[in-house]
Every structure is written in structure tokens, then in C-alpha cells.
Amino acid sequence: MRFRIKGHDNASSARAGIIETDHGTVETPAFMPVGTAGAVKGLHLKELREDIKAQILLANTYHLYLRPGVDIVSDAGGIHRFNGWHKPILTDSGGYQIYSMTDIRKFTEDGVVFQSHIDGSRHFFTPEKVIDIQRSIGADIIMAFDECTPYPCEYEYASNSIDITHHWLNRCLEQFDKTECQHGYSQSLFPIVQGSIYKDLRLRSAEYITGCDAPGNAIGGLSVGEPTAVMYEMTDLVCKTLPENKPRYLMGVGTPANILECIALGIDLFDCVIPTRNGRNGMLFTRNGIINIKNVKWKKDFSPLEEEGGVFTDQDYSKAYLRHLFVAKEMLAAMIATAHNLGFYIWLMSESRRKILKGNFSAWKAIMTRQLMNKL
């Protein structure tokens, strides 16, 4: 994997770059639609490629391991052949999903014992096993196994947690170096900075990860309930510590306004379930603000979903029609809303990149952020 910076904003740390992988390039800043089980809920790959113009997808190690099983994905020739997406793919390590299962998992120094949410069966993830699973799945970018700390979190717990995360990272790196992708192309391993909301822990973790000289780095353990201002503070601190010449991936963030702010802090890659999950529930993101399409005010509004010509290519749908579909509980409602929101997120990344390269991202961001917060 290679990363090149193509330009910087004049008044912030925002930068535009390009990530090159064996399955193609990703122009940054970029948003990764979440395809947990190898698919984005409610959308065909053709829509993601041709209409929404996604460059890279995220899939989940934990979920693919449980179902359909790593052997199935591997026997198909890897995740790209299994799901038909031949552009770049990133897999997370499963650490966040295991973190979420507070009642059915147990951490040890060696790894994590957990129960499947599907059938209750018991499993054991070690750093080595997580690397082997991701080698078999075959994503272009794979993540180190880490512990995602909860919020709130005591200082001592967070400190012990990053010690475990760094210990596991060393084992991940060793296993990665000893193995190869089974499918004939290269993969890149990203470490993850942890440390909860404590500045000294975040710095310690960021400095440790920088010393590993990985091709890219991630920031985890944020957007888990802490105040937004704290999330920005931690992100800024870590971005100023991580190397300038490596891509930075902020995991699980966030709203459009969150993303714009974090682009300004120097983040290159994002993922989040907000555009898809909220879309399925009738929330639409637009350049002028947020629409709850189920509200009766849209009942006779025959204007398109996006007033200024649209950011998603299919503008055949009016607000009144989409509201009707939600009220009638038609499956098409969730599909249209999901496509619209992802189209908006991808447009937001593309427009951010364009503004960065022109050097006026910060001025545009200030106007756009105010608009994005409107409740229409």
C-alpha cells in the first residue's frame, strides 16, 4: 500500500491524498460504507459503484468469522470474489464487537473468550488468530486486535488497557510478518491508538504506534459516549503525534458535522453506521440540514430529496413519495433512504477534497457545518 498527499488546506490540518492498493485507489478524505457481513444493507453493489461512487467498503471480521465462516470466504478466493466488490476493502479486527458484548466475553492477557450472539457457542480470539482470520478473508487493509475501552473509564483501567493493546499489537505484527495473504495480493496492517479520554495515555499510545512504522494508523475508542468536544480534542492530539506521511483512520465517526471537523484535524478515512442505520429509520442528511421524512409536513412536498440538484444521481424520488413508502412500510423506503444518505456522505468527502485542493476548505466547512445542523 502506498499513500501520497496531494494537497493541504490553507487554514487547517486537512489534507487530500491518495491510497493505492492492489484492488485500486482511494482518494482521501474518504468514507467507507459499512458492509458488516460483506454487504451494505439494502443496496446492490452496482448502486454503490455507479450511483453512490463508493471507493472502499468496510467488512467485519467478527461477523464473517461467525457467519458464513472464514473457510467459506477463503474457499471463494477471498472477500472480493465472495461478495463481488473488486475495489478496496478494509476489515476491522472484531475488537469493537467483542467490546460491545459486556455480558458474554472475558478478557485475558492472551486474548478474549466470548460467546456468539447467534447461537451462544464459545470462541477464543487471540491476536494471532485475528490476523490469520483476516489473512483468510483477504481485505486490503486489516486492523490489529485491540481493546476498545468504554466511556466513562477509570484512568487505571485505560492505562492497563493500552498496555494490553500494545502487547497484542506486537503479536499481531509478528504474526503478520510470518504469514502471507492466501489470495495472491498484498495486505496492510494498521495499528490502533487507544487511551480513552486521557491526554497522556493517548500520547503514549500514539507515540508507541508511530514507532511501529506501519503503512497506516487508526484511532479507536472514540465516539463511544464521550462529549463531542473531547472527541475532537483527543483526535487533534493524536493527529499531531502520528506521522504526517501515513493515512489516519478515525474509527466509527460519525455525523456529517463530526466528519468535517475531523477532516480539518487531519483525518483521512472514516466509517460509521449512521448514514445507513438512520436512513432505514427515515432520517435523511442533506446540504441544507436533516429531514425526518416520516413527518407529516412532507406529505404533499413533491420536491426532490436534495433541493440543490441532488448529490445522489437518481432524483426521481420526491419527499412525498418517500414518506408514502415509509408509512406503507415498503422495503423500497429503506433502500432509497440508505442510498441517498450514503450518496450524501460520499459527496461530502468528494467536495471536501475539492475544497482542500483549492485551499479554502476551512471557510467552506464553517458554512456547511451550520447548514448540516439544521432540522428541516
C-alpha positions in Angstrom: 0.0 0.0 0.0 1.2 3.5 -0.8 -0.1 6.9 0.4 0.6 10.2 -1.3 -0.5 13.6 -0.1 -1.8 15.8 -3.0 -2.6 19.0 -1.2 -3.3 20.8 2.1 -5.9 23.3 3.3 -4.5 26.8 3.9 -6.1 27.2 7.4 -6.4 23.8 8.9 -4.7 20.4 9.1 -7.0 19.0 6.4 -5.2 17.2 3.6 -6.1 15.4 0.3 -4.3 12.3 -0.6 -4.5 9.0 -2.4 -4.2 5.5 -1.1 -3.0 2.8 -3.6 -3.9 -0.8 -3.1 -3.8 -4.0 -5.2 -7.6 -3.5 -5.7 -7.4 0.1 -6.8 -7.0 3.6 -5.4 -8.9 5.6 -2.7 -8.9 9.4 -2.9 -8.9 10.8 0.6 -10.6 12.1 2.6 -12.9 9.0 2.1 -15.9 7.5 3.8 -16.3 3.7 3.9 -19.8 2.4 3.8 -20.3 -0.3 6.5 -20.9 -3.8 5.0 -20.8 -5.7 8.2 -21.4 -9.2 6.7 -19.9 -8.3 3.3 -22.9 -6.3 2.2 -24.3 -2.9 2.8 -27.9 -3.4 4.0 -30.5 -2.8 1.3 -28.1 -1.9 -1.6 -26.7 -3.6 -4.7 -23.0 -3.4 -5.4 -23.9 -1.7 -8.7 -25.6 1.1 -6.8 -22.5 1.5 -4.6 -20.2 1.5 -7.6 -22.1 3.5 -10.2 -24.5 5.8 -8.4 -23.1 6.4 -4.9 -19.5 6.0 -6.2 -18.1 4.4 -3.1 -14.3 3.8 -3.3 -13.9 1.3 -0.4 -16.1 -0.8 1.8 -15.7 -1.9 5.4 -16.5 -5.5 6.4 -16.4 -7.0 9.9 -14.1 -9.8 11.0 -16.2 -11.0 13.9 -19.4 -11.3 11.9 -17.7 -13.0 8.9 -15.9 -15.4 11.2 -19.2 -16.5 12.7 -21.3 -16.5 9.5 -20.7 -17.8 6.9 -17.3 -18.8 8.3 -13.8 -18.0 7.3 -13.4 -21.2 5.3 -16.3 -20.2 3.1 -14.9 -16.8 2.3 -11.4 -18.2 1.8 -12.5 -21.0 -0.4 -14.3 -18.5 -2.6 -11.0 -16.8 -3.2 -11.3 -14.1 -0.6 -13.8 -11.4 0.3 -13.6 -9.6 -3.1 -14.6 -12.7 -5.0 -17.1 -13.8 -2.4 -19.1 -10.6 -2.5 -18.2 -9.3 -5.9 -16.7 -6.0 -4.8 -13.4 -5.7 -6.7 -12.4 -2.3 -5.2 -10.5 -1.9 -1.9 -11.9 -3.4 1.3 -11.0 -2.9 5.0 -11.8 -5.3 7.7 -11.9 -4.3 11.4 -10.5 -6.8 13.9 -13.7 -7.6 15.8 -12.4 -5.9 18.9 -15.3 -3.4 18.9 -17.9 -6.0 18.6 -16.4 -8.0 21.4 -16.2 -4.8 23.5 -19.9 -4.4 23.0 -20.7 -7.8 24.5 -20.1 -6.9 28.1 -22.1 -9.8 29.5 -20.7 -12.6 27.2 -17.0 -12.0 27.0 -13.9 -12.2 29.2 -10.5 -10.5 28.6 -7.3 -12.2 29.4 -3.7 -11.3 28.6 -3.7 -13.9 25.8 -6.9 -12.9 24.2 -10.7 -12.8 24.6 -13.2 -15.5 25.3 -16.6 -14.7 24.0 -20.0 -16.2 23.2 -21.5 -16.0 19.8 -24.5 -13.7 19.6 -26.0 -16.1 17.1 -26.0 -19.5 18.9 -24.2 -18.9 22.2 -21.2 -21.0 21.2 -17.9 -20.1 22.9 -14.9 -18.8 20.9 -11.4 -17.5 21.7 -9.8 -14.7 19.8 -6.0 -14.1 20.2 -4.0 -11.5 18.2 -2.5 -14.3 16.1 -5.9 -15.8 15.3 -7.4 -12.4 14.3 -4.5 -11.9 11.9 -5.0 -15.4 10.5 -8.7 -14.8 10.0 -8.1 -11.5 8.2 -5.4 -13.1 6.1 -8.0 -15.7 5.0 -10.8 -13.1 4.5 -8.3 -11.1 2.3 -9.2 -7.5 2.8 -6.7 -4.9 1.5 -6.4 -3.1 4.9 -6.7 -5.2 8.1 -6.7 -4.0 11.7 -4.7 -5.0 14.7 -6.6 -6.6 17.6 -7.2 -4.1 20.4 -9.3 -3.5 23.4 -11.8 -0.6 23.0 -12.3 1.0 26.4 -15.8 2.1 27.5 -16.8 5.6 28.4 -16.6 6.5 31.2 -13.5 4.7 32.1 -11.2 4.9 35.1 -7.6 6.1 34.4 -6.0 2.9 35.7 -8.3 0.7 33.6 -7.5 2.8 30.5 -3.7 2.6 31.2 -3.8 -1.1 31.7 -5.9 -1.4 28.6 -3.4 0.3 26.3 -0.6 -1.9 27.7 -2.7 -4.9 26.6 -3.5 -3.3 23.2 0.2 -2.6 22.6 1.2 -6.2 23.7 -1.4 -7.6 21.4 -0.2 -5.3 18.6 3.3 -6.7 18.9 1.9 -10.2 18.5 -0.2 -9.0 15.6 2.8 -7.6 13.8 4.8 -10.7 14.4 2.1 -13.0 13.1 1.5 -10.6 10.1 5.2 -10.8 9.2 5.2 -14.6 9.4 2.2 -15.0 7.1 1.0 -14.1 3.7 -2.3 -13.3 2.1 -3.7 -16.6 0.8 -5.1 -15.0 -2.3 -2.1 -13.6 -4.1 -2.2 -9.9 -3.3 -0.8 -7.6 -0.6 -2.4 -6.6 2.6 -1.6 -3.7 5.0 -1.9 -3.9 8.8 -3.0 -0.8 10.7 -2.4 -0.4 14.5 -5.0 1.3 16.6 -4.3 4.2 19.1 -6.3 3.8 22.4 -6.2 5.7 25.7 -9.8 6.7 26.4 -10.1 10.5 27.1 -6.7 10.8 28.9 -4.2 13.0 27.1 -1.1 11.4 28.5 -2.4 7.9 27.6 -3.4 9.0 24.1 0.0 10.5 23.6 1.7 7.3 25.0 -0.3 5.1 22.6 0.2 7.4 19.6 3.9 7.5 20.1 4.1 3.8 20.5 2.1 3.2 17.4 4.2 5.7 15.5 7.3 3.7 16.4 5.8 0.6 14.7 6.2 2.3 11.3 3.0 0.7 9.9 1.7 1.8 6.5 -1.2 3.5 8.2 -2.7 4.1 11.6 -6.1 4.1 13.2 -7.7 5.9 16.2 -10.1 3.9 18.2 -12.1 4.2 21.4 -13.8 7.5 20.5 -17.4 8.2 19.6 -18.4 5.8 22.4 -20.4 8.3 24.5 -17.8 11.0 25.4 -18.7 14.7 24.7 -18.1 15.7 21.2 -15.6 18.4 22.2 -13.5 15.7 24.0 -13.6 13.5 20.9 -12.2 16.4 18.8 -9.5 17.2 21.5 -8.3 13.6 21.5 -8.3 13.4 17.7 -6.4 16.6 17.4 -3.8 15.4 19.9 -3.3 12.1 18.2 -3.2 13.5 14.7 -0.4 15.9 15.7 1.6 12.9 17.0 1.0 10.3 14.3 3.3 10.6 11.2 2.2 13.1 8.5 3.1 10.7 5.6 0.7 7.8 6.7 -3.1 7.7 6.3 -5.1 8.2 9.5 -8.3 6.4 10.1 -10.8 7.5 12.7 -13.0 4.5 13.6 -16.7 4.8 13.9 -17.2 8.5 13.3 -19.7 9.9 12.7 -22.3 12.6 11.8 -21.5 14.8 8.7 -20.6 17.7 11.0 -18.3 15.4 13.0 -16.6 14.2 9.9 -15.9 17.7 8.6 -14.4 18.8 11.9 -12.2 15.7 12.0 -11.1 16.2 8.3 -9.9 19.6 9.5 -7.9 17.9 12.2 -6.1 15.7 9.7 -8.2 12.5 9.4 -8.2 10.7 6.1 -10.6 7.7 6.5 -13.9 7.3 8.2 -16.6 4.7 8.7 -19.9 4.8 10.6 -23.3 3.1 10.6 -25.1 6.5 11.0 -26.0 7.1 7.3 -27.3 3.5 6.7 -29.0 2.9 10.1 -30.5 6.4 10.3 -31.6 6.2 6.7 -33.5 2.9 7.4 -35.3 4.8 10.2 -36.3 7.7 8.0 -33.6 10.3 8.7 -32.1 11.9 5.6 -28.9 14.1 5.5 -28.9 16.9 3.0 -26.8 20.0 2.4 -29.5 22.1 4.0 -30.0 20.0 7.1 -31.6 16.9 8.5 -35.0 15.7 7.3 -37.2 13.3 9.2 -39.1 12.1 6.2 -41.8 10.4 8.2 -43.1 13.8 9.4 -46.5 14.9 8.0 -45.0 18.1 6.7 -43.6 16.2 3.7 -46.9 14.6 2.8 -47.5 16.9 -0.1 -43.9 18.0 -0.8 -43.2 16.9 -4.3 -39.7 18.4 -4.5 -36.6 16.1 -4.8 -34.9 14.8 -1.7 -32.0 17.1 -2.2 -33.1 20.6 -3.2 -30.0 21.8 -5.0 -30.0 19.3 -7.8 -29.1 16.3 -5.7 -25.9 14.5 -4.6 -27.3 11.1 -5.4 -27.7 10.5 -9.1 -31.3 9.2 -9.0 -33.5 12.2 -8.5 -36.8 10.5 -9.5 -38.0 10.3 -5.9 -39.8 13.2 -4.2 -40.1 13.7 -0.4 -43.9 12.9 -0.6 -43.2 9.6 -2.4 -40.5 8.5 0.1 -42.7 9.4 3.0 -45.5 7.4 1.5 -43.2 4.4 1.2 -42.2 4.6 4.9 -45.8 5.0 6.0 -46.7 2.0 3.8 -43.7 0.0 5.3 -42.4 -0.7 1.8 -38.8 -2.1 1.7 -38.0 0.4 -1.0 -38.2 3.2 1.5 -35.2 2.0 3.4 -33.3 1.3 0.2 -33.9 4.8 -1.2 -33.1 6.5 2.1 -29.9 4.4 2.6 -28.7 5.2 -1.0 -29.5 8.9 -0.5 -27.5 9.1 2.8 -24.5 7.2 1.5 -24.6 9.3 -1.6 -24.6 12.4 0.5 -21.7 11.2 2.6 -19.6 10.3 -0.4 -20.4 13.7 -2.0 -19.3 15.4 1.3 -15.9 13.6 1.0 -15.5 14.5 -2.6 -16.4 18.1 -2.0 -14.1 18.3 1.0 -11.3 17.0 -1.2 -12.0 19.6 -3.9 -12.1 22.4 -1.3 -8.8 21.2 0.3 -7.0 21.1 -3.1 -8.3 24.7 -3.7 -7.1 25.7 -0.2 -10.4 27.0 1.0 -11.8 24.0 2.9 -12.0 25.8 6.3 -14.1 28.7 5.0 -16.5 26.2 3.3 -16.6 23.9 6.3 -17.8 26.8 8.6 -20.7 27.5 6.3 -21.5 23.8 5.6 -21.4 22.8 9.3 -24.1 25.4 10.2 -26.3 24.1 7.4 -25.8 20.5 8.3 -27.1 21.1 11.8 -30.5 22.5 10.7 -33.6 20.4 11.5 -35.8 20.8 8.4 
